[in-house]
Amino acid sequence: MNAVLGLWAAYWAAIFAQLAHLRGQEDGVGAVAFARIAGLLLAAGLGLFLSAHAG
C-alpha cells in the first residue's frame, strides 16, 4: 500500500512541478509555492516508496 501511495505522491509532485514551471514562465506569481508543494510531495512519495520496499 505504501508503494502505491508513494507513486501517487510522485505523480502529484510532477503535476505541481509542471504548474510551477508554467507559472514561472507567465508572471511568476505562485511559482515558488507550487515548487515547494512539489518538493514536499516528492519527498513524501520517496519516503513512502522506500518504506514499502524496506519492510
C-alpha positions in Angstrom: 0.0 0.0 0.0 2.9 2.4 0.8 4.3 1.8 -2.7 1.0 2.9 -4.3 0.8 6.0 -2.1 4.4 6.8 -2.9 3.8 6.6 -6.6 0.6 8.6 -6.2 2.5 11.4 -4.3 5.2 11.4 -7.0 2.5 11.8 -9.7 1.1 14.8 -7.9 4.6 16.2 -7.4 5.1 16.1 -11.2 1.8 17.9 -11.7 2.8 20.7 -9.2 6.3 20.9 -10.7 4.7 21.5 -14.1 2.4 24.1 -12.7 5.4 25.9 -11.1 7.2 25.8 -14.4 4.2 27.3 -16.3 3.6 29.9 -13.6 7.3 30.9 -13.7 7.0 31.4 -17.5 3.9 33.6 -17.2 4.2 36.0 -14.4 5.9 34.2 -11.6 3.1 34.5 -9.2 2.7 31.4 -7.1 5.7 29.6 -8.8 7.6 29.3 -5.5 4.6 27.9 -3.7 3.9 25.3 -6.4 7.6 24.3 -6.4 7.6 23.9 -2.6 4.5 21.8 -2.7 6.1 19.6 -5.5 9.2 19.2 -3.4 7.2 18.2 -0.3 5.1 15.7 -2.3 8.2 14.2 -3.9 9.9 13.8 -0.5 6.8 12.2 0.9 6.4 9.9 -2.1 10.0 8.8 -1.9 9.7 8.1 1.8 6.6 6.0 1.3 8.1 4.2 -1.6 11.3 3.3 0.2 9.5 2.3 3.4 7.3 -0.1 1.3 10.4 -1.8 -0.1 12.4 -1.8 3.1 9.8 -3.8 5.0 
